[in-house]
Every structure is written in C-alpha cells, then in structure tokens.
C-alpha cells in the first residue's frame, strides 16, 4: 500500500525530510505557496499541491483547516510538520488524528503539556531534575510576584508559560521595575500566544544553553543521543551550534543524559524530542523546557552519532520499536553548524531580501549543506530568514572549527548579504576557540565595526571611483544631455574639487 507523506513545511527542512522519507518508501508531497511559487524544495517532491493562499493573511503552513482539507483531498496518510509553523501545535496534531492521518511526532497531550512551561516544570520536579529557584506554577498577581521576588532576590526573570523566542520574557533588576515589566510581559504573552500566564525564575546572568536529544518509541524505550551546545544566540535565536558541548565533562554528560531520559520516561514521551538545560557559571545545571519536534540543529547530533533522526521519527510514528540501546550510542568526533541567514551583520543584522544571483557551497564527505535556495531564488520577507545550514564534522573541536572556517570561506552567496562574515569573526575569536561563551556573548561583544574589512573598503572606494570616472567621461564628451536628471559637467567638476 502506498505510504503518502505530506510535509507541511518548506525550505531546507522539507528537502531534508524528503531525502530520508524516500529511502523508507514514502511518496513525498509538499505545498506550493503563492507566497513562494518558485521555491527550491518543490523540485524534490514527488507531488505538489497548489495552496492558492495568495489572498490569505497567513500562508498555507499555518492554516490547519486548509491543510487537513487538502490532505484529505490528496489521500494523505502521514503528515510531517518539520520545525516551526505548526510543529508544536497540539490542535494540529489532534486534527491529523481526528481525520485518520498519522502525525509524525508525539501525542497532542504531550505537545500541549510541554508547551506550557509551568506544567513541564512540574513534571521535571517529579522526575527529580534540578529547577531554578522561583515560583511554583503560574503567578496570578503583581502582589504575588512581589512576594516571590523578595524571597528569591533580584534580579528575577518573568517568563510566559506558553512562551518561546523571548516573547513574554522580562529581566527585572529591582522592585520598582516589577509592576511595569509584569504588565508588559503579560500583554506581550497574550498577543503572541493567547495566554498571559507568567511564572518567575531567579535570573542567571551568564548561562550556557545545553540541550539533550531524546528518542523514544511507543513501548517505553527511551535513549539520549548526547548534547548540543546552543549558547551562541542573538535575541534568543540560535546562530552557531556544536556537539558535543565543550562545557561538559564525561561525568556531567552522563548524569544530565540520565536525567533527560528519566524526564522523558516520567511523561511517557515518544518520537524525537529535546530536553533543554541552563548551565550556570558554577557548573550547576537546571531544567529549562522540552521541545517536542525535530530541531533545526539536529544534523550535528546525526553527524556525531551516525543516527538518522528523521528516519526514527517516521519509524516510531509507524509503531516500530526503537532497536537502538543506550549502550549503542558512541559520540564520534565534533560537529559544528552555522545557520546562514539573510541578514546584514554590518547593519545590526537587518533583514535582507532580494534575488540570489549565484550560490556555491563547498562539498565533501565531512561537510553537509542543507539549503532551500539555488541560483535565481527570491528571498522574500514572508518566511524565515534562514537560507542554509553549513555543518562540518571532524575528529576534534579544533579541526572542526578549522574546517568550518574553510567551508565559510569557500561559500559564495551573491545577491544579498548573509551572516557568514560574522561567523568567520566569531570562529576566530579567542572566547569561541576556548569554549568560553554564553547566551550573552553576542549581546556583549557584537559591534558592527568588528566586521570592518580593509579589502572591502578598498573595493568599495575603487568601485565608486570607476562609476564616478565613467560618468565624468560621458559628460566630458560632446554627447548632449537630454534629461534633467543627468549630472552636469559643472557639478562633477565641483565634486572633484571638493
């Protein structure tokens, strides 16, 4: 019987899922959004469903009723949500089940519980994971927040229970700032998530962000695949990830991995998932949250373990038992991922859009490229700014850094600015080389002039001079000027004399 898989996503993750799903015999189907009609990922699908979403406020990838309607019309049996969009929306998972389609991921109940951080923390406490000092559950009033803040001491962190991406989050340094921040965080949480519930944690000023990859089946078998270091972030968005983390000893890795598995068993988890921790300056770690989907940075785990996470997501969804044991997991070497975003790092990471005139990525057995663009692609503002992921693997961290620098140097994306120049600087910075960076590193170290480049300045000056000279020669000739917009020879002479 034909296995028809709809990938309710786009870009590089759609291609990534298709690559593995085809090996497992799936017929792969994707949506063609009117907001992205010539997208690169469309070339990899077996079938394309036209979404006709040009006049909709949101794209097809966020429209649950339309996705279900089209999936039924095209006899879809399985739906993979990828990451982002509806991947952690319990209502979408439930809608798939209600219409006799297999959702590639955990149950709606698990997604819903882990989406609410206060509930996730309750489960973490039951499982014996260390928690950051703070409120027990939701804080219902400013008065209650004041009592808790006085008890644990300032600074504190107000966080949205249903939050993510830093929205509904405020650092409060002193009592007089509490009420204002409580109200603004609550308002932002309601706008972003439709849920204004807040909770309080003691603020950790220089944390590292460490996450453990989990795989579990529907029969209670759960393993972890080591950790990823995701501390290099800008505005809570990860930029460079590596696996394993340079901050963990083998003993700490084993203990945190055991706790991650313990947590997943406590909640009866199945599918791929991520248990996230904060690590403070003393080396103490605390449960932060769980993500119930495939992560953008999953390739670095795949490279150091040799395990295809998408393959296991699909197999587990088809009720297959997990045949990998914890003792089978051996971490091999070091992997680093750089997310190439369409952003101008010299202009405070301003978003870029436009036409990809040409693109070239280096290839080798130890360099993995996952991208959603090709020559001629149009980058617009309807979707995420990530253009590609460059992932390298080598025997140790120093060699992996060296390989990533070479890969970035060989990569060429002509037409729009990207974050590649910034990554080159970061990878050569002593803090990164020594592994001494936290989630605050970019905020504290980034300045646009760190990307100042002598060669670029010279090229820019030469280009301006050539354009100027051509204009001057044209005007100095006897060619008459017929438009009012043309520069006059007098204006150019004046500029030269300046």
C-alpha distance (Angstrom), angle and dihedral (degrees) to the residues before:
residue distance angle dihedral
X1 . . .
X2 3.79 . .
X3 3.81 114.9 .
X4 3.81 105.7 -145.1
X5 3.79 114.1 -165.1
X6 3.79 123.0 -170.4
X7 3.80 114.3 -158.6
X8 3.81 103.6 -152.0
X9 3.78 92.0 -160.7
X10 3.80 141.9 65.4
X11 3.80 143.8 -141.8
X12 3.77 124.9 35.5
X13 3.82 96.0 -17.1
X14 3.81 91.0 57.0
X15 3.81 89.6 53.9
X16 3.81 91.1 44.8
X17 3.82 92.3 53.1
X18 3.81 92.6 44.7
X19 3.82 91.0 53.2
X20 3.80 93.1 59.5
X21 3.81 98.1 32.2
X22 3.80 92.1 58.0
X23 3.81 90.0 54.3
X24 3.80 87.4 56.7
X25 3.79 91.6 51.5
X26 3.79 100.2 -102.7
X27 3.79 123.0 148.0
X28 3.81 102.0 -131.3
X29 3.78 121.0 -141.6
X30 3.81 128.3 -177.6
X31 3.79 138.2 -178.9
X32 3.78 122.8 -110.0
X33 3.79 106.5 -145.8
X34 3.80 119.5 -154.7
X35 3.78 85.7 -134.6
X36 3.83 90.5 62.7
X37 3.80 107.0 23.2
X38 3.83 99.5 159.3
X39 3.79 97.5 40.8
X40 3.79 116.6 157.0
X41 3.83 95.3 -128.3
X42 3.80 91.3 65.2
X43 3.81 89.3 73.7
X44 3.81 91.8 65.0
X45 3.81 99.7 52.9
X46 3.79 126.1 95.5
X47 3.77 90.9 -142.7
X48 3.79 135.4 15.0
X49 3.79 126.1 -150.0
X50 3.79 114.5 -154.4
X51 3.80 106.9 -132.0
X52 3.82 99.6 -164.6
X53 3.80 90.4 -153.5
X54 3.81 98.6 142.2
X55 3.78 93.8 115.9
X56 3.79 96.9 39.6
X57 3.77 120.3 103.4
X58 3.80 90.9 -133.1
X59 3.77 129.8 37.0
X60 3.79 123.9 -104.2
X61 3.82 89.7 -100.4
X62 3.82 90.9 72.1
X63 3.79 99.1 38.9
X64 3.83 107.6 97.4
X65 3.84 99.2 -178.5
X66 3.82 91.9 47.7
X67 3.82 93.7 46.6
X68 3.82 90.5 51.2
X69 3.81 92.5 45.2
X70 3.82 93.3 51.3
X71 3.80 92.5 41.7
X72 3.80 91.0 55.3
X73 3.79 91.1 46.0
X74 3.83 90.0 54.6
X75 3.82 96.7 43.6
X76 3.80 94.4 -114.4
X77 3.80 115.2 -178.7
X78 3.81 100.7 179.8
X79 3.81 133.6 33.7
X80 3.80 123.8 -162.2
X81 3.82 112.2 -166.6
X82 3.84 97.2 -166.1
X83 3.80 110.3 -158.1
X84 3.81 130.0 -46.7
X85 3.81 118.6 13.7
X86 3.85 107.4 60.1
X87 3.79 97.9 -17.8
X88 3.82 93.4 113.6
X89 3.79 98.2 31.6
X90 3.83 109.0 116.5
X91 3.80 91.6 -162.8
X92 3.80 90.1 59.5
X93 3.81 92.3 49.1
X94 3.82 89.5 48.9
X95 3.81 92.2 48.0
X96 3.83 89.9 54.2
X97 3.81 90.8 51.4
X98 3.81 92.9 44.7
X99 3.80 89.0 56.3
X100 3.82 95.1 47.8
X101 3.79 95.8 -103.8
X102 3.80 125.0 131.1
X103 3.79 112.6 -118.8
X104 3.83 110.0 -147.5
X105 3.77 98.9 -131.9
X106 3.79 141.5 46.1
X107 3.81 126.3 -45.7
X108 3.82 121.1 -70.5
X109 3.81 88.5 -113.4
X110 3.82 92.3 56.4
X111 3.81 91.6 46.8
X112 3.79 91.2 49.3
X113 3.80 94.9 47.5
X114 3.79 94.8 46.8
X115 3.80 90.9 45.0
X116 3.78 89.3 63.8
X117 3.79 105.0 68.2
X118 3.77 94.6 -159.6
X119 3.82 90.9 58.2
X120 3.82 91.6 43.5
X121 3.81 89.0 53.5
X122 3.80 90.8 51.6
X123 3.80 89.6 55.0
X124 3.81 90.5 45.7
X125 3.78 89.6 54.1
X126 3.80 90.9 50.6
X127 3.81 89.3 50.4
X128 3.80 91.4 52.3
X129 3.80 98.2 -111.6
X130 3.82 116.9 151.4
X131 3.81 114.0 -106.4
X132 3.77 131.3 -159.2
X133 3.79 111.2 -106.6
X134 3.79 110.6 -96.5
X135 3.79 146.6 96.6
X136 3.77 123.2 -18.7
X137 3.77 100.9 -124.5
X138 3.78 128.6 -36.9
X139 3.81 120.5 -4.1
X140 3.79 107.1 -134.1
X141 3.79 102.8 -168.5
X142 3.79 144.6 17.4
X143 3.81 88.9 -112.2
X144 3.80 90.7 57.0
X145 3.81 90.1 46.3
X146 3.81 89.9 52.9
X147 3.80 92.1 53.1
X148 3.81 93.1 49.1
X149 3.81 93.4 44.7
X150 3.81 91.4 51.5
X151 3.78 89.7 49.5
X152 3.83 97.8 51.1
X153 3.81 96.0 30.2
X154 3.79 132.5 -125.0
X155 2.97 140.6 -40.9
X156 3.78 97.0 59.5
X157 3.78 134.3 171.4
X158 3.80 122.2 -129.5
X159 3.80 110.0 -155.1
X160 3.78 134.1 -175.9
X161 3.79 111.4 -118.6
X162 3.80 91.6 -141.2
X163 3.79 92.9 36.0
X164 3.75 139.6 126.0
X165 3.79 140.3 161.6
X166 3.81 92.2 38.3
X167 3.79 94.7 -67.2
X168 3.78 114.8 139.7
X169 3.79 89.7 17.8
X170 3.83 126.2 123.3
X171 3.79 134.6 172.4
X172 3.80 110.5 -140.2
X173 3.80 114.4 -160.5
X174 3.82 100.4 178.8
X175 3.83 141.1 16.8
X176 3.81 95.9 -106.1
X177 3.82 90.5 59.9
X178 3.80 95.3 51.6
X179 3.81 101.6 86.8
X180 3.81 94.4 46.7
X181 3.80 93.0 48.4
X182 3.80 93.5 43.2
X183 3.80 91.0 55.3
X184 3.80 95.3 44.6
X185 3.82 93.8 45.8
X186 3.80 91.0 48.9
X187 3.79 92.0 48.9
X188 3.80 92.0 48.6
X189 3.81 91.6 48.1
X190 3.81 91.9 52.1
X191 3.81 91.0 49.4
X192 3.81 94.5 46.5
X193 3.81 102.3 36.5
X194 3.78 106.9 12.7
X195 3.80 87.1 -119.4
X196 3.81 123.5 94.3
X197 3.81 97.8 -171.3
X198 3.82 111.9 135.3
X199 3.78 133.4 -171.9
X200 3.80 132.7 -170.6
X201 3.80 133.0 -124.3
X202 3.77 132.6 175.4
X203 3.81 105.2 -99.8
X204 3.81 115.7 -112.9
X205 3.77 106.4 -155.8
X206 3.82 103.6 -159.8
X207 3.80 107.9 23.9
X208 3.74 131.4 162.5
X209 3.79 118.7 -136.1
X210 3.80 111.4 -133.6
X211 3.79 123.1 174.5
X212 3.80 130.9 -172.4
X213 3.79 121.2 -146.0
X214 3.80 114.2 -132.1
X215 3.79 131.3 -165.2
X216 3.78 120.5 -172.1
X217 3.80 135.7 166.7
X218 3.80 132.1 -149.5
X219 3.82 92.2 -97.3
X220 3.79 98.6 65.0
X221 3.81 97.6 -94.9
X222 3.81 109.6 138.0
X223 3.80 131.8 170.1
X224 3.78 136.6 169.6
X225 3.80 124.9 -133.3
X226 3.77 99.4 -153.4
X227 3.76 128.9 -93.5
X228 3.77 141.1 -62.9
X229 3.80 124.8 -144.7
X230 3.81 107.5 -135.8
X231 3.80 101.2 165.5
X232 3.78 97.8 119.8
X233 3.79 98.0 90.9
X234 3.76 139.2 147.4
X235 3.80 116.6 -152.9
X236 3.82 89.4 -15.6
X237 3.81 91.7 -54.1
X238 3.80 114.4 121.2
X239 3.80 116.2 -126.0
X240 3.82 108.9 169.7
X241 3.80 123.3 22.2
X242 3.76 131.4 -177.7
X243 3.79 137.7 -171.7
X244 2.91 128.1 -117.4
X245 3.81 105.0 23.2
X246 3.81 117.7 -115.0
X247 3.81 87.7 -144.7
X248 3.82 97.9 65.1
X249 3.78 128.2 81.8
X250 3.83 117.3 -147.4
X251 3.80 89.0 -105.9
X252 3.80 93.7 51.9
X253 3.81 90.9 45.1
X254 3.80 90.8 53.6
X255 3.79 93.1 47.8
X256 3.80 95.4 46.3
X257 3.81 90.6 45.2
X258 3.82 90.6 52.5
X259 3.81 90.1 50.5
X260 3.80 91.4 49.3
X261 3.81 90.7 53.2
X262 3.80 90.2 45.0
X263 3.78 90.2 53.9
X264 3.81 93.0 48.1
X265 3.81 90.4 50.2
X266 3.81 91.6 49.2
X267 3.80 91.6 58.2
X268 3.84 94.8 38.3
X269 3.78 92.5 -118.2
X270 3.80 125.0 -173.3
X271 3.85 133.3 178.4
X272 3.83 125.1 33.7
X273 3.79 116.3 -39.1
X274 3.78 143.0 156.1
X275 3.80 129.5 -128.3
X276 3.79 109.4 -156.1
X277 3.80 127.4 -153.4
X278 3.78 137.0 -176.1
X279 3.80 115.4 -137.3
X280 3.80 116.2 -158.1
X281 3.80 130.2 -152.1
X282 3.80 91.8 -91.2
X283 3.78 92.0 56.9
X284 3.82 93.1 -106.8
X285 3.78 115.4 138.8
X286 3.78 133.3 -153.3
X287 3.81 135.4 -168.5
X288 3.79 111.0 -104.1
X289 3.83 108.5 171.8
X290 3.78 146.3 -53.0
X291 3.79 127.6 -110.1
X292 3.79 114.9 -151.9
X293 3.80 100.3 -157.8
X294 3.77 143.2 59.3
X295 3.80 110.1 -69.8
X296 3.82 127.2 -130.3
X297 3.80 87.9 -122.3
X298 3.82 96.7 50.9
X299 3.86 93.4 114.2
X300 3.81 93.5 73.0
X301 3.81 89.5 58.6
X302 3.78 90.0 47.1
X303 3.80 91.0 52.5
X304 3.80 96.2 51.6
X305 3.83 95.3 41.3
X306 3.81 102.4 32.3
X307 3.81 89.8 -133.1
X308 3.81 122.0 132.6
X309 3.82 104.7 -136.7
X310 3.79 95.1 -169.5
X311 3.80 89.7 53.2
X312 3.79 90.8 54.6
X313 3.80 92.5 45.1
X314 3.79 88.4 57.3
X315 3.81 95.4 42.9
X316 3.81 93.1 48.7
X317 3.81 90.4 49.0
X318 3.82 86.9 54.5
X319 3.83 88.9 55.2
X320 3.80 95.7 -106.4
X321 3.81 115.9 151.6
X322 3.78 119.8 -115.7
X323 3.80 105.9 -105.5
X324 3.82 96.2 -174.2
X325 3.79 115.7 95.5
X326 3.80 125.1 -152.8
X327 3.80 89.9 -112.6
X328 3.82 88.9 57.6
X329 3.81 91.4 64.2
X330 3.81 110.9 98.3
X331 3.78 119.5 171.3
X332 3.78 108.5 -134.5
X333 3.82 119.2 -163.6
X334 3.79 126.7 -50.1
X335 3.79 133.5 -57.3
X336 3.81 131.2 -166.1
X337 3.79 129.7 -170.3
X338 3.81 127.8 -161.7
X339 3.80 118.0 -166.0
X340 3.80 107.7 -141.3
X341 3.79 105.9 -147.2
X342 3.80 130.0 -174.6
X343 3.79 92.7 -116.2
X344 3.78 134.1 122.5
X345 3.80 104.1 -124.9
X346 3.82 89.9 -174.0
X347 3.80 88.4 60.2
X348 3.81 100.4 48.5
X349 3.79 92.5 -82.2
X350 3.80 94.3 -61.7
X351 3.83 110.1 -177.7
X352 3.79 115.9 -100.6
X353 3.78 127.7 -151.1
X354 3.77 132.7 176.3
X355 3.77 144.9 85.4
X356 3.82 125.1 -31.8
X357 3.80 102.3 -132.2
X358 3.77 93.6 -175.6
X359 3.77 138.3 -14.7
X360 3.78 134.1 -165.9
X361 3.78 129.1 178.8
X362 3.82 124.1 -174.0
X363 3.79 116.1 -118.3
X364 3.78 132.9 -153.7
X365 3.80 139.7 134.2
X366 3.80 90.4 -90.0
X367 3.81 99.2 40.5
X368 3.77 115.5 76.5
X369 3.78 121.2 -168.4
X370 3.78 122.3 -165.2
X371 3.77 112.4 -178.5
X372 3.75 142.8 156.5
X373 3.81 97.0 -157.5
X374 3.80 139.0 77.4
X375 3.78 135.8 171.3
X376 3.80 107.2 -54.8
X377 3.81 96.2 24.2
X378 3.77 116.6 143.1
X379 3.79 115.9 -136.6
X380 3.78 109.5 -153.0
X381 3.77 134.6 175.8
X382 3.80 96.3 -112.4
X383 3.79 92.8 88.4
X384 3.80 143.8 33.4
X385 3.80 117.1 -58.6
X386 3.80 95.9 -126.2
X387 3.80 110.5 117.6
X388 3.77 100.6 174.0
X389 3.77 147.5 -20.2
X390 3.78 120.6 -125.2
X391 3.79 110.7 -158.5
X392 3.80 125.6 -177.7
X393 3.79 133.0 -174.4
X394 3.79 130.8 -162.5
X395 3.77 141.1 153.0
X396 3.81 96.2 -90.7
X397 3.79 141.2 9.0
X398 3.80 97.7 -99.4
X399 3.80 91.7 53.0
X400 3.81 91.4 45.2
X401 3.82 90.7 53.9
X402 3.80 90.4 48.2
X403 3.80 90.9 49.1
X404 3.79 92.6 48.9
X405 3.79 91.1 52.0
X406 3.80 90.5 52.5
X407 3.81 90.8 47.3
X408 3.80 91.3 51.2
X409 3.79 91.3 47.3
X410 3.80 91.4 52.8
X411 3.80 94.5 45.4
X412 3.78 114.7 98.1
X413 3.79 124.3 -171.5
X414 3.79 110.5 172.7
X415 3.79 121.6 -169.5
X416 3.79 104.6 41.5
X417 3.77 136.3 35.8
X418 3.80 120.3 -103.1
X419 3.79 139.7 -172.6
X420 3.82 92.5 -102.9
X421 3.86 95.8 102.5
X422 3.81 89.2 52.6
X423 3.80 92.5 51.2
X424 3.80 91.3 52.0
X425 3.79 89.2 56.7
X426 3.80 93.3 46.2
X427 3.80 94.7 49.2
X428 3.81 90.6 53.2
X429 3.80 94.4 46.4
X430 3.77 115.0 109.5
X431 3.81 92.2 -129.1
X432 3.79 91.6 58.6
X433 3.79 93.9 42.3
X434 3.81 89.5 53.7
X435 3.81 93.1 41.6
X436 3.81 90.1 -119.0
X437 3.77 100.0 138.3
X438 3.81 133.6 113.2
X439 3.79 136.6 -172.5
X440 3.82 87.1 -82.7
X441 3.81 96.1 55.6
X442 3.80 98.7 98.7
X443 3.80 92.7 42.9
X444 3.81 90.6 53.1
X445 3.80 100.2 38.0
X446 3.79 107.9 31.3
X447 3.79 118.5 104.4
X448 3.80 122.6 157.4
X449 3.80 91.0 -125.3
X450 3.81 92.2 62.6
X451 3.80 83.7 79.7
X452 3.79 93.4 54.9
X453 3.77 107.3 133.8
X454 3.82 123.9 -168.4
X455 3.79 92.9 -153.0
X456 3.81 92.5 51.0
X457 3.80 90.4 50.2
X458 3.80 91.4 50.9
X459 3.81 92.1 46.8
X460 3.80 90.1 48.7
X461 3.80 92.2 50.0
X462 3.82 91.9 47.4
X463 3.79 91.8 49.0
X464 3.79 91.9 50.3
X465 3.82 90.4 47.9
X466 3.80 92.5 50.9
X467 3.81 92.3 49.1
X468 3.79 89.4 47.1
X469 3.81 92.9 48.5
X470 3.81 92.8 48.9
X471 3.80 90.8 51.5
X472 3.78 90.5 47.3
X473 3.81 94.4 49.9
X474 3.77 91.2 47.6
X475 3.78 92.3 52.7
X476 3.78 93.4 41.1
X477 3.80 90.1 58.1
X478 3.76 121.0 81.4
X479 3.78 92.3 -101.3
X480 3.80 106.3 128.5
X481 3.77 119.2 -129.2
X482 3.78 115.2 -124.8
X483 3.78 102.9 179.2
X484 3.74 131.8 67.1
X485 3.79 90.5 -134.4
X486 3.81 95.8 66.1
X487 3.75 117.8 104.1
X488 3.76 113.8 -115.3
X489 3.78 124.0 -127.6
X490 3.80 86.6 -117.0
X491 3.80 93.0 57.5
X492 3.80 91.8 48.9
X493 3.80 92.5 48.0
X494 3.76 89.0 50.7
X495 3.81 90.9 51.7
X496 3.80 91.4 49.9
X497 3.77 91.3 51.9
X498 3.76 89.5 50.7
